[in-house]
Amino acid sequence: MRFATRMERVQPSAIRELLRLGDDPTITSFGGGYPDPATFPVTALREAYEQVLTTSARTALQYTATVGLPQLRAQVAARLTADGAPTGSDDVLILQGAQQGLDFVAKLLLDPGDLVVTDNPTFLGALIAFNPYEPSYLGVPGDDEGMDTAALESELSRGARPRFVYVVPDFANPTGTTMSLARRRHLLELAARYDFLVLEDTPYRALRFAGEPVPTLRALDTAGRVVHLGSFSKILAPGLRLGWVAAAPELLEPLGLLKLAADTQTATLSMSVTARLLTDFDLDEHIAEIRERYGHKRDLMVKTMRETFPGEVSFTEPDGGLFTWVTFPEGFDAADFMARVALPQARVAYVPGATFYPVRQEANHARFSYSGVADDVMVDAVGRLGELLGAELSRR
Ligand SMILES: Cc1ncc(COP(=O)(O)O)c(C=O)c1O
């Protein structure tokens, strides 16, 4: 069968097989990027569905506007305004998850060969979304302040011309790091000087359990260069498939046309129920509970790693979100170790880090999620892994 050329860039991920082993109930998996299902507000959602289907079934089951249910757009706009970026309903397009925004922005901006800059490593789902538009990539390394914008500047001064720079500034997937205010400002300065857009992806932003919030790139932007993606997946439930994009009108309008072409609109029922939920239910209180839960999990994972992992293995200590990024010594292959030792002997899975690199893969990293594993199971599993890592590294 002959497919379009773009399909050459649409390939199953090499780690899928490895992660499938993580479905085995005898294996403790830190591999999933899913939120803890214990955080889903099931009772409140049941009531919201009941209310919506009792009082407004005819509209909730009907088609609605491509840009999204007006009430939900207003509610999202109010949340963005409260977070420091004055936003009106008209600045918001409701999406079927932030993932859809990654696709649309790439579809809007990229011709084959165009350059996209990302963190190095970056969110795999973004690379998967961008790939069909056949971009070239530049991965800019970072540290505990996020993307090294000085390194980006030197690439730009040597002629790199990105169409957009993609960042997850708050508690990034996969590293857990947060971009500092100075770097955010510098990135926007560079965007103006070199004429590119910034795609800001914020699904974890509300899940801060330590430190002080840093303004979003969109809040700092005065030139309409930021396309801001957000999501209800990690603060309500990913199964609702609800996210949003907020951007300047000249970007939001064509994004709306792509939305119409792709799926007409996001599911009216999901939007209606969520709008109802946001009226009747204290989302901020709910988020505070989620933050406490993940903060506890992060503390426990990092503490256990510190106690049981060999000294040459380092890991990030995120102030929010779901992930810590583990770095093994040079020459260590995290995928090989998982297949050969971690899975069969420790019965532990994680995501080998190589898959998160847009260009040159680095094998000596892994992403661990602390979101959904019970405390005692986590401590035991990290401890077992630490012991085997110690044995493996002492043999080298
Ligand atoms: C950084 C990042 N962006 C986007 C998404 C997609 O989120 P959504 O469920 O809203 O499509 C995820 C999901 O894990 C993510 O980690």
The ligand as an SDF file (V2000), in Angstrom:
LIG
                    3D

 16 16  0  0  0  0  0  0  0  0999 V2000
    3.5040   18.1360   28.0090 C   0  0  0  0  0  0  0  0  0  0  0  0
    2.1960   17.5830   27.5800 C   0  0  0  0  0  0  0  0  0  0  0  0
    1.4770   18.2310   26.6610 N   0  0  0  0  0  0  0  0  0  0  0  0
    0.2880   17.7900   26.2470 C   0  0  0  0  0  0  0  0  0  0  0  0
   -0.2550   16.6320   26.7520 C   0  0  0  0  0  0  0  0  0  0  0  0
   -1.5710   16.1610   26.2100 C   0  0  0  0  0  0  0  0  0  0  0  0
   -2.5860   16.4610   27.0920 O   0  0  0  0  0  0  0  0  0  0  0  0
   -4.1190   16.2980   26.7440 P   0  0  0  0  0  0  0  0  0  0  0  0
   -4.6230   15.1440   27.5310 O   0  0  0  0  0  0  0  0  0  0  0  0
   -4.7290   17.5920   27.1720 O   0  0  0  0  0  0  0  0  0  0  0  0
   -4.2590   16.0950   25.2740 O   0  0  0  0  0  0  0  0  0  0  0  0
    0.4470   15.9020   27.7140 C   0  0  0  0  0  0  0  0  0  0  0  0
   -0.0930   14.6450   28.2310 C   0  0  0  0  0  0  0  0  0  0  0  0
    0.4920   13.9130   28.9520 O   0  0  0  0  0  0  0  0  0  0  0  0
    1.7180   16.3910   28.1350 C   0  0  0  0  0  0  0  0  0  0  0  0
    2.4570   15.7390   29.0380 O   0  0  0  0  0  0  0  0  0  0  0  0
  1  2  1  0
  2  3  1  0
  2 15  2  0
  3  4  2  0
  4  5  1  0
  5  6  1  0
  5 12  2  0
  6  7  1  0
  7  8  1  0
  8  9  2  0
  8 10  1  0
  8 11  1  0
 12 13  1  0
 12 15  1  0
 13 14  2  0
 15 16  1  0
M  END
$$$$
